[in-house]
């Protein structure tokens, strides 16, 4: 009698399969092709994700683009932007109610798409300064602000960790924003350093808004399949809300409240000094 062994069910390596598909068919998808050319974490890619208009060559290109733009991370990024704009509007309203003239500083803005869209609905009156090291992002921001005919947003090239330069910003910012910046920093010590700097630059009656990636389900897949703006594997880190809130308190903020966008991947935190209701 012949012995028979049960056949093993071989499950496909999902991550390897995704990597192969992205490399092989990504050239037809405008989003995926842009990601491999400029980096999946680049400002240009964020622009495409926010716009959410699939495009590509042939039917397979459009379909691949639609598939990429509807991944959980992309949906989360769009949710993050909406939540950030909502939080910013609430803070502007609160500061005005207290007689404060808001002045917004984004320390690593890129084009500052969320800010342009938010201030376009404010009918002027709110001044903002966007600073970033990437001149390409600043150039896109100036063009976007020009399209909305906004003369109340300025763009300048600067390092978010240059405290001496930040201390020269005038007037002193009543709102400081870090949007999408802490998500690309893999070293928690750099985030804590940034928060310390923000605490010293922000007006005592002001508010700090920052975003964080708290629960991305595809970190391993992304690290194995996609590249960042430097052409290296795109490695990201999830950070518990409790950790980033504690870092903000260590930087001098007495109250920190975090809300998650609908997908639960990104958090938007609002931090204030003691006795500050704005």
C-alpha positions as CSV (number, residue, x, y, z in Angstrom):
1,X,0.0,0.0,0.0
2,X,1.4,3.3,-1.0
3,X,1.7,6.0,1.6
4,X,0.3,9.4,0.6
5,X,1.1,12.6,2.2
6,X,-1.4,15.5,2.4
7,X,-0.7,18.2,0.0
8,X,0.3,21.6,1.6
9,X,-1.7,24.6,0.5
10,X,0.8,27.1,-0.7
11,X,-0.3,30.6,0.0
12,X,1.1,33.3,-2.3
13,X,3.4,35.8,-0.8
14,X,1.1,38.8,-0.9
15,X,3.9,41.4,-0.4
16,X,6.1,39.9,-3.1
17,X,3.1,39.7,-5.5
18,X,2.2,43.4,-4.8
19,X,5.8,44.5,-5.3
20,X,6.0,42.6,-8.7
21,X,2.7,44.1,-9.8
22,X,3.7,47.6,-8.8
23,X,7.0,47.3,-10.6
24,X,5.6,45.6,-13.7
25,X,2.3,47.5,-14.3
26,X,3.0,50.7,-12.3
27,X,4.3,52.4,-15.4
28,X,0.8,52.5,-16.7
29,X,-0.6,54.2,-13.5
30,X,0.2,57.9,-13.3
31,X,0.3,57.8,-9.5
32,X,2.5,54.7,-9.2
33,X,4.9,55.9,-11.9
34,X,5.2,59.3,-10.1
35,X,5.9,57.5,-6.9
36,X,8.8,55.6,-8.3
37,X,10.1,58.7,-10.0
38,X,9.7,61.3,-7.2
39,X,9.1,59.2,-4.1
40,X,5.8,57.9,-2.7
41,X,6.2,60.3,0.2
42,X,6.9,63.3,-2.1
43,X,4.8,66.5,-2.1
44,X,3.8,65.8,-5.7
45,X,2.4,62.4,-4.6
46,X,0.5,64.1,-1.7
47,X,-1.0,66.5,-4.3
48,X,-2.3,63.5,-6.4
49,X,-3.7,61.7,-3.3
50,X,-5.5,64.8,-2.2
51,X,-6.9,65.5,-5.7
52,X,-8.0,61.8,-6.0
53,X,-8.5,61.8,-9.8
54,X,-7.3,58.4,-11.2
55,X,-5.5,58.5,-14.5
56,X,-3.2,56.3,-16.5
57,X,-2.4,54.7,-19.8
58,X,-4.9,52.2,-21.2
59,X,-7.6,50.8,-19.1
60,X,-5.2,48.9,-16.8
61,X,-3.5,52.2,-16.0
62,X,-6.6,54.0,-14.9
63,X,-7.7,50.9,-12.9
64,X,-4.3,50.6,-11.2
65,X,-4.4,54.3,-10.4
66,X,-7.9,54.0,-8.9
67,X,-6.7,51.0,-6.8
68,X,-3.7,52.8,-5.5
69,X,-5.6,56.0,-4.6
70,X,-8.2,54.0,-2.7
71,X,-5.7,52.2,-0.5
72,X,-6.3,52.7,3.2
73,X,-3.3,55.0,3.6
74,X,-4.5,57.3,0.8
75,X,-8.0,57.5,2.3
76,X,-6.4,58.3,5.6
77,X,-4.3,61.1,4.2
78,X,-7.4,62.7,2.7
79,X,-9.2,62.3,6.0
80,X,-6.2,63.8,7.8
81,X,-6.4,66.9,5.6
82,X,-10.1,67.4,6.2
83,X,-9.7,66.9,10.0
84,X,-6.8,69.4,10.0
85,X,-8.8,72.0,8.2
86,X,-11.8,71.5,10.6
87,X,-9.5,71.8,13.6
88,X,-7.9,74.9,12.2
89,X,-11.2,76.6,11.6
90,X,-12.2,75.9,15.2
91,X,-9.0,77.5,16.6
92,X,-9.4,80.5,14.4
93,X,-12.9,81.1,15.6
94,X,-11.8,80.7,19.3
95,X,-8.9,83.1,18.9
96,X,-11.0,85.7,17.3
97,X,-13.6,85.4,20.1
98,X,-10.8,86.2,22.5
99,X,-9.7,89.3,20.5
100,X,-6.6,87.6,19.2
101,X,-5.5,88.3,15.7
102,X,-4.5,84.9,14.3
103,X,-1.1,84.5,12.6
104,X,-0.4,80.9,11.3
105,X,3.1,79.4,10.9
106,X,3.6,76.0,9.2
107,X,7.1,74.8,10.0
108,X,7.4,72.2,7.2
109,X,4.6,73.1,4.9
110,X,5.3,71.8,1.4
111,X,2.7,73.6,-0.7
112,X,0.4,73.9,2.3
113,X,-2.6,72.7,0.4
114,X,-4.8,72.3,3.5
115,X,-3.9,75.9,4.5
116,X,-4.6,77.5,1.1
117,X,-8.0,75.7,1.0
118,X,-8.9,76.7,4.6
119,X,-7.9,80.3,4.2
120,X,-9.7,80.6,0.9
121,X,-12.9,80.1,2.9
122,X,-11.9,82.8,5.4
123,X,-12.4,85.8,3.1
124,X,-9.0,87.2,4.1
125,X,-7.9,88.7,7.3
126,X,-5.7,85.8,8.4
127,X,-2.0,86.0,7.7
128,X,0.0,82.8,7.3
129,X,3.7,81.9,6.7
130,X,4.7,78.5,5.1
131,X,8.3,77.4,5.5
132,X,10.0,74.4,4.0
133,X,13.4,73.2,2.8
134,X,12.0,72.0,-0.5
135,X,11.8,74.9,-2.9
136,X,9.7,72.8,-5.3
137,X,7.0,72.4,-2.8
138,X,7.1,76.1,-2.0
139,X,6.8,76.9,-5.7
140,X,3.7,74.7,-6.0
141,X,2.3,76.4,-3.0
142,X,2.7,79.9,-4.4
143,X,1.0,78.8,-7.6
144,X,-1.9,77.3,-5.6
145,X,-2.3,80.4,-3.5
146,X,-2.2,82.5,-6.7
147,X,-4.9,80.4,-8.2
148,X,-7.1,81.2,-5.2
149,X,-6.0,84.8,-5.4
150,X,-4.7,84.7,-1.8
151,X,-2.1,87.4,-1.0
152,X,-2.2,86.6,2.7
153,X,0.0,83.5,2.5
154,X,3.8,83.9,2.3
155,X,6.3,81.1,1.4
156,X,10.0,81.0,2.4
157,X,12.7,78.4,2.3
158,X,13.8,77.4,5.8
159,X,14.8,74.5,8.1
160,X,12.1,73.5,10.7
161,X,14.9,72.8,13.2
162,X,16.5,76.2,12.8
163,X,15.3,77.8,16.1
164,X,17.2,81.0,15.6
165,X,15.4,81.6,12.3
166,X,12.0,80.7,13.7
167,X,12.6,83.2,16.6
168,X,12.8,86.0,14.0
169,X,9.3,85.2,12.5
170,X,7.1,88.3,13.0
171,X,4.5,88.7,14.3
172,X,4.9,85.9,16.8
173,X,2.7,83.0,15.6
174,X,-0.6,82.4,17.5
175,X,-1.0,79.1,15.6
176,X,1.9,76.7,14.7
177,X,1.2,73.7,12.5
178,X,3.2,70.6,11.8
179,X,1.3,68.7,9.1
180,X,2.7,65.5,7.7
181,X,6.2,66.4,9.1
182,X,6.3,64.1,12.1
183,X,5.1,61.2,9.9
184,X,8.3,61.2,7.9
185,X,10.6,61.4,10.9
186,X,11.6,57.9,12.0
187,X,13.5,59.2,15.0
188,X,11.3,60.1,17.9
189,X,14.0,62.3,19.4
190,X,13.7,64.6,16.4
191,X,10.0,65.0,17.0
192,X,10.6,65.8,20.6
193,X,13.2,68.3,19.7
194,X,10.8,69.9,17.2
195,X,8.1,70.2,19.8
196,X,10.5,71.8,22.3
197,X,11.4,74.4,19.6
198,X,7.7,75.1,18.8
199,X,7.0,75.6,22.5
200,X,9.6,78.3,22.7
201,X,8.5,80.0,19.4
202,X,4.7,80.0,19.8
203,X,2.9,82.9,21.4
204,X,2.0,82.1,25.1
205,X,-1.7,82.4,24.2
206,X,-1.3,80.3,21.0
207,X,-2.1,76.8,19.9
208,X,0.0,74.1,18.3
209,X,-1.6,71.6,15.8
210,X,0.4,68.6,14.7
211,X,-0.4,65.4,12.9
212,X,0.8,61.8,13.6
213,X,0.6,58.4,12.0
214,X,-0.8,56.2,14.8
215,X,-2.0,52.9,13.1
216,X,-1.0,52.2,9.5
217,X,-1.8,48.6,8.6
218,X,0.5,48.3,5.6
219,X,3.9,49.3,7.0
220,X,5.7,46.1,6.0
221,X,4.2,46.0,2.5
222,X,5.2,49.7,1.9
223,X,8.7,49.2,3.2
224,X,9.2,46.2,0.9
225,X,7.5,47.7,-2.2
226,X,7.7,51.5,-2.3
227,X,10.5,54.1,-2.2
228,X,10.7,57.5,-0.6
229,X,11.9,60.7,-2.1
230,X,15.5,59.6,-1.7
231,X,14.9,56.4,-3.7
232,X,15.3,54.3,-0.6
233,X,12.7,51.8,0.9
234,X,9.9,53.9,2.4
235,X,10.1,53.0,6.1
236,X,7.4,54.5,8.4
237,X,6.7,54.2,12.1
238,X,3.4,54.1,13.9
239,X,3.3,56.1,17.2
240,X,0.7,55.7,19.9
241,X,-1.3,58.8,20.7
242,X,-0.2,58.5,24.3
243,X,3.5,58.9,23.3
244,X,3.1,62.0,21.2
245,X,0.8,63.6,23.7
246,X,3.4,63.0,26.4
247,X,6.1,64.5,24.3
248,X,4.0,67.6,23.8
249,X,3.5,67.9,27.5
250,X,7.2,67.6,28.1
251,X,7.6,70.6,25.7
252,X,5.4,72.7,28.0
253,X,1.9,72.2,26.6
254,X,-0.5,71.6,29.5
255,X,-3.5,70.3,27.5
256,X,-3.3,68.0,24.4
257,X,-6.3,66.5,22.7
258,X,-6.1,64.2,19.7
259,X,-8.8,63.3,17.2
260,X,-8.5,60.5,14.6
261,X,-9.7,60.8,11.1
262,X,-12.3,58.2,10.0
263,X,-9.8,55.4,8.9
264,X,-8.0,55.6,12.3
265,X,-4.6,55.8,10.7
266,X,-3.8,59.5,11.4
267,X,-4.3,61.7,14.4
268,X,-4.6,65.5,14.6
269,X,-3.5,66.8,18.0
270,X,-4.3,70.3,19.4
271,X,-1.9,71.4,22.2
272,X,-2.2,74.5,24.4
273,X,-0.3,76.1,27.2
274,X,-1.8,76.3,30.7
275,X,-4.7,78.7,31.0
276,X,-5.1,79.0,27.3
277,X,-8.7,78.5,26.1
278,X,-8.0,79.3,22.5
